[in-house]
Structure formats: structure tokens, C-alpha cells
Amino acid sequence: MTQTSNREHAIVIGGSIGGLFAARALSDLFTQVTIIERDPVNDQPESRKGQPQTRHLHGILIPAQKFIDNNLPDVREKLLDGGALENDWGKVTRWHHFGGYSYECELGVRGIALSRTFMEYEVRKAVTSIENIQLMAETSVDSLVMNDTNTSVSGVHVTYRAKDHTQETILADLVVDVSGRGSPMPKWLNSMGYTAPEEQHVKINVGYATRTYTRTGKYLDEPKIFMIQATPPHQTRTTFMFPIEGDRWIVTASGYLGDYPSADANEFLEFVQSIPTDDIYNIISKEQPLTNVVTHRFPSSRRRRYEKLDHFPNNLLVIGDAVASFNPIYGQGMSSVALQVNVMKDMLEQHDNIISWKSFFQRTSKIIDWPWQVAAGEDFRYPQAEGEMPPAMNLINAYIAKVHRATHHDPVVFKQFAEVLNLIAHPMSLMKPNILWRVLLANTTKSTEINYMPVQKTTL
């Protein structure tokens, strides 16, 4: 589209995956896009100081994959050439949940297994190779620049952390905050005379510990994904193991309600041995550890309700974890931000002027509702979880527990559930009559007596 006078410069605060996605989308619509990242950024896969979660296992759900394929078409090939593994999720996943294993079958939902640092490195290389995108590393945004009437953002005040902390004002036609869970936006709004958004919290006190191992033997040629999940409310320990580039396993153990795995190597192995099945323990107890155990704690999911504000500066948007930070065990963060970035680009393409912040937050709120419902619903299976429980959550959870158990036997239900978990089908799709009937049947009839319909393969 033809760029208008207020499409000269866009600033993206934050250089992680969400910031890179936002910058790529804006590069089609603005003459110049500047990514401002607080941490140093080196030309290699790495976990930066401001990204404690990147050292742990990540699931790349379908919307994030589609965003990469549609906007950075060479990246998938580079990831696969670099050792990432792609296969049908249902065929290669050994998922133990709610007392049994999911039905092993092709679902038509293809996933990529790789480390978060490798993925971000390739995405960053592709994004920063675009001519009109500039990455300013070791630069912190101190505050926003407002116009004379205090109604619109016109830039940012920055400090160059690597240049003797010199300061500068950078003007822009649009500022997008994708700085993550630690976003100072509420503080900035208060300092400018605006009201900060109300916040929702679901406190669950999850702790993580991760270690990588060699991947040898049959799993080199036939890699598997292992997901051994606690059944609430009595079990609190979960462990996932994914094959990643470099012929490695990445193993992340997690515990709810303060039942944290330890950074001690022996205690980490004992924690993995204590989960509901021995699948993962039997493998890693024979493999060579490649790293120390690293830990991370996530006290609560948090959502900032920007869509409920009556006043907000123009030319300013907030996206990703800066709006809603979910329990990471569900792997929804990157895909949620990809969907929000798609809304931003779509609205910019439809308007000659900068888009309405109110309309933007209302639309992205509907996107966030979906993964928030999934994450909060699962966390509220524990009576000790603290927060505002959505209406009818206990009833919904009772039904979803039946869905979990139905996936042990029924590939049709498993396919629908996989699409919901991958954010490509709405949770209400699990209530469709044909799915509801199969869920109830699977919970009342022996699996050998059910005449299952075949799974229809879909291209995503």
C-alpha cells in the first residue's frame, strides 16, 4: 500500500520473538522500523539476561509457524537444515495425561521441535536483513515522548547502555511495546496522567528446571516427543522432553504449588523419576548430560486489561506478554503474539491513518481470551490456585477432563483437542455435537467397543 505521511517511522520496544514479528509486519507499512532491545545481542543462538525462559523447552504452535512461513519464507528451511525436526504431532508424541496415553495417530497437525534460542536466532537474522529494519541493542527505553496536548505518543527517550549511558530522544509515528512481562507501560501511563489497566492474576507458583542431554540410539532416526503431565489436583509434577537440533534432548521438569524441581543434578533426576511414568527417566538416565540444570519460577499468569481503558495515548500499542503472560507450560506465548501482530497489520492496512487503540485492544482481547481460558482453566484444577475464577469453570473443567480421557482412545476427539491446543480451533469447538457425543461415549464405553470414524487429514 502507499505509505502516508504518518507512516515514516515505527519503533518496536523489545527484540525477542514478539518484537521481531512486530517489526517484520511493520516493515511493509513504514519507511523505517527500529527495534530497541535492552540486552546485548550477539550473532549466535543465545539466551539473554532479559529472557530467563528461553533456556527452557518451548513448543512452537501452529500460528507462530504460519507467521514465519508467511512472512519469513526462508526461515523454516534454515531451521530444518540446522537440525530442527518436523513431523505430525500425533504420530511422534507420547503424551501421558489424565491417567493414560493419547491415541497415537496422524492428526494433520505438524509441529517443529527445536530450541528457542536457535529459532529466535534464525528469525532475528531474517528480520534484521530486511533493508528498512534497524536493531538497536544495549539500548533502554526510559520513557515515552508525548505531544503538546498529552494525547499522542511521538517517540521515546532512550539510554545507550554501551555508550557511556548517553541519552537521546527518537521520534516515531507509532510505538509498539513488545517488551514482555516486565513491561513498564503501567508506570509510564501513570507518570503521564493516564490510568494504568486493571490486572488479572492466576497464582499457581510453578517452578521449572531444564537440562539437555545427548540423543543416541533409535531416537536419532525415530525421534519422539514425550509429555508426561500431572493429573490435578493430587499430582503436581510434570516433565516434557523434546528432540532438538544437535542430536540433543531438552528436558524440562516442572512442579505446581511450590513443588519445585531442584538445580542439583541428582535431585533433578529423582524429580523426573517421580512423575507418573518412567518414559523420560529410562532414557535420560542412560544419556550423557550436556549442560547444568537451570531453573526458573513463574508465580502467576497475568493479564492487563487495556481494552477496558477509557483513555489511552494515540500512536501507541501494546502486544504479547506485556499484555498477557500465560503459564508457559501450555506453549501459547509465541502464537498468541503472532495472532496479535496479524491484527495490527490488518488494521494498519485498512486505515490511512494510525489505527484506533480502542479497536485494536478490543480485537486482540478476543484473541487473548482463548489461550487465557485454556491456561487459567487448567491452573484452576488445583483448589490452591488463587485468582478470579471464570464463570462455570468447574463445570467446564469437568467436561475437559472427559475430553482428555477420550483422547486416549478416540483419534477424532484427539484431533479436535490438538487443534484447540494449537490455537487453530476455538475451545467451544469441543462442544460440537459430534465431538460431545464421542467424548461422552469414550467415557462410558470400553475403547474396544467403539466404532471410530477415521481422522480427516487437514493441511494447515
C-alpha positions in Angstrom: 0.0 0.0 0.0 1.0 3.6 -0.4 2.7 4.9 2.7 1.2 8.1 4.1 2.9 11.0 5.9 2.4 9.3 9.3 4.0 6.1 8.2 7.6 7.2 8.2 9.0 5.6 11.4 7.8 2.9 13.8 9.6 1.9 17.0 9.3 -1.6 18.5 10.3 -1.9 22.1 11.8 -5.4 22.7 13.8 -7.6 20.4 12.6 -11.0 21.4 10.3 -13.2 19.2 7.3 -10.9 19.6 9.3 -7.8 18.8 10.8 -9.4 15.7 7.4 -10.5 14.5 6.0 -7.0 15.0 9.0 -5.4 13.2 8.5 -7.7 10.2 4.9 -6.8 9.9 5.5 -3.1 10.2 8.3 -3.1 7.7 5.7 -3.5 4.9 3.9 -0.3 6.0 6.6 2.1 7.4 9.6 3.6 5.7 11.8 2.8 8.7 11.3 0.3 11.6 13.6 0.5 14.7 13.8 -2.4 17.2 15.1 -1.2 20.6 16.5 -4.0 22.8 17.8 -3.5 26.3 20.2 -6.5 26.2 23.4 -7.1 24.2 22.6 -9.1 21.1 25.3 -11.3 19.6 25.4 -13.1 16.3 24.7 -16.6 17.7 21.9 -18.5 19.3 21.9 -17.4 23.0 19.7 -16.7 26.0 20.0 -13.1 27.0 19.7 -11.7 30.6 16.2 -10.4 29.9 15.0 -13.8 28.7 15.2 -16.3 31.6 12.6 -18.5 29.9 14.5 -19.1 26.7 16.7 -21.7 28.2 13.7 -24.0 28.8 11.7 -26.2 26.5 9.4 -24.4 24.1 6.5 -25.7 21.9 6.1 -23.9 18.6 2.3 -23.9 17.9 0.7 -23.5 14.5 0.0 -19.7 14.4 3.7 -19.0 15.1 4.8 -21.4 12.4 2.3 -19.9 10.0 3.5 -16.4 10.7 7.1 -17.4 10.0 6.1 -19.2 6.8 4.0 -16.3 5.5 6.4 -13.5 6.4 9.9 -15.1 6.6 9.7 -17.9 4.0 13.3 -19.0 4.1 13.4 -19.5 7.8 11.7 -22.9 8.1 14.2 -24.4 5.6 17.1 -23.0 7.6 15.7 -24.4 10.8 15.3 -27.8 9.3 18.7 -27.7 7.7 20.1 -26.7 11.1 18.7 -29.8 12.8 15.1 -28.9 13.8 12.7 -31.8 13.5 9.3 -31.7 11.8 6.6 -34.3 12.0 3.0 -34.9 12.6 2.4 -34.1 16.3 0.1 -37.0 17.0 2.3 -39.6 15.3 5.5 -38.8 17.3 4.2 -37.6 20.6 3.9 -39.9 23.6 1.6 -37.8 25.8 0.5 -39.2 29.2 -2.2 -37.2 30.8 -5.2 -37.9 33.0 -4.1 -41.4 33.7 -3.4 -42.6 30.1 -1.6 -42.1 26.8 -3.2 -40.2 23.9 -4.1 -42.3 20.9 -1.1 -42.4 18.6 -2.2 -41.4 15.1 -1.6 -38.8 12.4 -3.5 -35.7 13.2 -2.6 -33.4 10.2 -1.1 -31.0 12.8 2.6 -30.8 12.0 5.0 -29.4 14.7 8.6 -28.4 14.8 10.9 -29.4 17.7 13.9 -27.2 18.3 15.5 -24.9 20.9 14.0 -21.5 21.5 17.4 -19.9 21.1 18.0 -21.4 17.7 14.6 -20.4 16.4 15.0 -16.8 17.6 18.5 -16.6 16.1 17.2 -17.5 12.6 14.2 -15.3 12.9 16.3 -12.4 14.0 18.8 -12.9 11.2 15.9 -12.9 8.7 14.2 -9.9 10.1 17.3 -7.7 10.5 18.4 -8.5 7.0 15.3 -6.5 5.7 16.6 -3.2 4.5 14.3 -0.9 6.4 14.6 -2.6 9.8 17.3 -1.5 12.3 18.1 -3.3 15.6 19.5 -1.1 18.4 20.9 -3.4 21.1 22.0 -2.4 24.6 19.6 0.5 24.5 16.9 1.0 27.1 13.7 3.0 26.7 13.3 5.3 29.7 10.0 6.9 28.9 7.6 7.9 26.1 7.6 11.3 24.3 4.2 12.9 24.3 2.8 15.7 22.0 2.0 19.1 23.4 -1.6 18.1 24.3 -0.5 14.9 26.0 -2.8 12.9 23.7 -0.4 11.1 21.4 3.0 9.4 21.6 5.6 10.9 19.3 8.7 8.9 20.2 10.8 7.6 23.1 13.6 8.7 25.3 16.5 6.2 25.3 19.7 5.5 27.1 22.6 3.9 25.1 23.9 1.4 27.7 27.0 0.6 25.7 27.9 4.2 25.0 28.6 5.7 28.4 24.9 5.8 29.1 24.4 8.8 26.7 20.7 9.7 26.2 18.7 10.6 23.1 15.1 11.3 22.0 14.0 9.2 19.0 10.8 10.4 17.2 8.3 8.0 15.7 4.8 7.9 14.2 4.0 4.6 16.0 5.4 3.0 19.1 4.7 -0.7 19.8 5.6 -2.1 23.3 6.5 -5.8 23.0 8.9 -5.7 25.9 7.5 -8.7 27.7 6.2 -9.5 31.1 8.3 -6.8 32.7 6.9 -4.0 30.6 6.9 -0.6 32.4 3.9 0.6 30.5 1.6 0.9 33.5 4.2 3.0 35.3 4.7 5.2 32.2 0.9 5.7 31.8 0.6 6.8 35.4 3.5 9.2 35.0 1.8 10.8 32.1 -1.5 11.3 33.9 -3.2 8.2 32.4 -4.8 5.3 34.3 -3.0 2.0 34.2 -5.0 -1.0 33.2 -6.6 -3.3 35.7 -4.8 -6.6 36.1 -6.0 -10.2 36.5 -3.8 -12.8 38.1 -3.9 -16.6 38.5 -1.3 -17.5 41.1 -0.1 -21.1 40.7 3.6 -21.0 41.8 5.1 -23.1 39.0 8.8 -23.9 39.1 10.9 -25.2 36.2 14.2 -26.9 35.8 15.8 -27.8 32.5 18.8 -29.8 31.3 20.0 -31.0 27.8 21.3 -34.5 27.1 22.8 -36.4 24.2 20.2 -38.1 21.9 21.5 -41.5 20.8 20.3 -44.9 19.5 17.0 -45.4 17.9 15.8 -41.9 18.7 18.3 -40.4 16.2 16.3 -41.8 13.3 12.9 -42.0 15.0 12.7 -39.0 17.4 9.8 -38.8 19.8 8.2 -36.1 21.9 7.5 -37.1 25.4 4.9 -35.2 27.5 4.2 -36.7 30.9 1.7 -34.5 32.6 0.4 -34.3 36.2 -3.2 -35.1 36.8 -4.6 -32.5 39.1 -5.4 -31.9 41.9 -3.4 -34.6 43.6 -0.3 -34.8 41.2 1.8 -31.7 40.8 4.8 -32.9 38.8 5.2 -32.8 35.0 8.1 -33.4 32.7 8.4 -32.8 28.9 11.2 -34.0 26.7 11.7 -32.8 23.1 14.3 -33.7 20.5 16.2 -30.6 19.3 18.9 -29.7 16.9 22.4 -31.0 17.6 21.2 -34.6 18.3 20.1 -33.5 21.7 17.2 -33.9 24.1 15.9 -30.9 26.1 14.2 -31.9 29.3 12.1 -29.5 31.3 10.6 -30.7 34.6 8.0 -28.5 36.4 6.1 -28.6 39.6 3.0 -26.7 40.7 2.2 -25.1 44.0 5.8 -24.6 45.1 6.8 -28.3 44.4 9.8 -27.0 42.5 12.4 -29.2 40.8 16.0 -28.6 42.0 19.0 -27.3 40.2 21.0 -30.2 41.8 21.7 -32.8 39.1 20.8 -35.8 41.3 17.7 -34.2 42.7 16.6 -33.2 39.2 16.9 -36.9 38.1 14.9 -38.0 41.1 12.2 -35.5 40.4 11.9 -36.8 36.8 11.8 -40.4 38.2 8.9 -39.4 40.4 6.4 -38.3 37.6 3.6 -40.6 36.6 5.6 -42.8 34.1 9.2 -43.8 33.6 9.4 -43.0 29.9 11.7 -40.0 30.2 13.7 -41.2 33.2 14.5 -44.5 31.4 16.0 -42.6 28.5 17.9 -39.7 30.2 19.4 -42.0 32.9 21.4 -43.6 30.1 22.2 -40.4 28.2 25.1 -38.0 28.8 24.2 -34.6 30.3 25.4 -31.7 28.2 24.6 -28.8 30.5 24.0 -28.0 34.1 20.4 -27.8 35.4 18.9 -24.3 35.0 15.8 -23.2 36.9 13.0 -20.6 36.5 10.0 -19.8 38.6 6.7 -18.5 37.3 4.4 -17.3 40.2 1.3 -16.4 38.3 -0.3 -15.8 34.9 -1.1 -12.1 34.5 -3.4 -10.2 32.1 -3.6 -6.4 31.8 -7.0 -5.3 30.5 -6.1 -2.5 28.1 -9.4 -3.0 26.3 -11.3 -1.7 29.3 -9.5 1.7 29.5 -11.4 4.8 28.6 -8.3 6.9 27.8 -5.0 5.9 26.2 -2.4 7.7 24.1 -2.8 7.6 20.4 0.1 6.1 18.2 0.8 3.5 20.9 0.1 -0.2 21.1 1.0 -3.0 23.5 1.3 -6.6 22.4 2.3 -10.0 23.7 3.5 -10.8 27.2 3.3 -7.1 28.0 -0.5 -7.6 27.9 -0.9 -11.2 28.9 1.7 -13.6 30.3 0.4 -17.2 30.5 1.7 -20.2 32.4 4.5 -21.2 30.0 3.7 -25.0 30.2 1.0 -24.5 27.6 3.4 -23.0 25.0 0.9 -20.3 23.9 3.0 -17.2 24.1 4.6 -17.0 20.6 1.4 -18.0 18.8 -0.7 -15.5 20.8 1.7 -12.7 19.9 1.7 -13.8 16.2 -2.1 -13.5 16.1 -2.0 -10.1 17.8 0.6 -8.9 15.3 -1.6 -10.1 12.4 -4.4 -7.9 13.8 -2.1 -4.9 14.0 -1.0 -5.3 10.4 -4.6 -6.0 9.2 -5.9 -2.8 10.8 -3.0 -0.7 9.5 -3.6 -1.9 6.0 -7.3 -0.9 6.2 -6.7 2.6 7.6 -4.8 5.5 6.0 -4.2 7.0 9.5 -2.8 5.3 12.6 -5.3 2.8 13.9 -7.7 3.3 16.9 -6.1 1.9 20.1 -9.5 1.1 21.4 -10.5 -1.1 18.4 -7.1 -2.7 18.5 -7.2 -3.8 22.1 -10.8 -5.0 21.7 -9.9 -7.2 18.9 -6.7 -8.6 20.5 -8.6 -9.1 23.7 -10.7 -11.7 21.9 -7.5 -13.4 20.8 -6.1 -13.4 24.3 -9.4 -14.8 25.8 -8.8 -18.0 24.1 -5.4 -19.1 25.4 -6.2 -17.4 28.7 -9.2 -19.6 29.1 -7.1 -22.7 28.4 -4.3 -21.8 30.7 -6.4 -20.4 33.6 -8.8 -23.3 33.3 -6.1 -25.9 33.7 -4.5 -24.0 36.6 -7.8 -23.8 38.4 -8.0 -27.5 38.6 -5.9 -27.0 41.7 -8.0 -25.7 44.5 -5.0 -23.8 45.9 -4.8 -21.6 42.7 -5.5 -18.0 43.6 -7.4 -15.6 41.4 -10.7 -14.7 39.8 -12.2 -17.9 38.5 -14.2 -17.5 35.3 -17.9 -18.4 35.5 -18.7 -22.1 35.3 -15.0 -23.0 35.3 -15.6 -26.1 37.5 -18.2 -27.4 35.1 -16.0 -26.7 32.0 -13.1 -28.4 33.7 -15.1 -31.5 34.4 -16.0 -31.8 30.8 -12.4 -31.1 29.6 -11.2 -33.8 31.9 -13.5 -36.2 29.9 -12.0 -34.8 26.7 -8.6 -35.6 28.0 -9.6 -39.2 28.7 -11.4 -39.5 25.4 -8.1 -38.7 23.5 -6.7 -41.9 25.0 -9.0 -43.9 22.6 -10.6 -41.6 20.0 -8.5 -40.0 17.3 -11.3 -37.7 16.2 -11.5 -36.2 19.6 -7.7 -36.1 19.8 -7.5 -34.2 16.5 -10.1 -31.6 17.7 -8.3 -31.2 21.0 -5.0 -30.8 19.3 -6.4 -28.0 17.1 -7.7 -26.2 20.2 -4.3 -26.5 22.0 -2.6 -25.2 18.9 -4.9 -22.1 18.7 -6.3 -23.1 15.4 -9.8 -24.1 16.7 -11.8 -22.3 19.3 -12.3 -24.1 22.6 -16.1 -24.1 22.0 -15.4 -26.5 19.1 -15.0 -29.2 21.7 -18.8 -28.8 22.3 -19.8 -29.5 18.8 -22.5 -32.3 18.8 -20.3 -34.9 17.0 -17.4 -34.2 19.5 -19.6 -34.1 22.5 -21.2 -37.4 21.6 -17.8 -39.1 21.1 -16.4 -37.6 24.4 -19.4 -39.0 26.4 -19.2 -42.3 24.6 -15.5 -42.7 25.2 -16.0 -42.1 28.9 -18.8 -44.7 29.3 -17.7 -47.5 26.9 -14.7 -49.7 26.6 -12.5 -48.4 23.9 -12.5 -51.7 22.1 -16.3 -51.4 21.6 -16.2 -48.0 19.9 -16.5 -47.9 16.1 -14.2 -45.0 15.5 -14.6 -42.8 12.4 -11.3 -42.1 10.6 -9.5 -38.9 11.1 -9.8 -36.4 8.2 -6.4 -35.1 7.3 -6.1 -31.3 7.0 -3.5 -29.1 5.6 -2.5 -26.2 8.0 
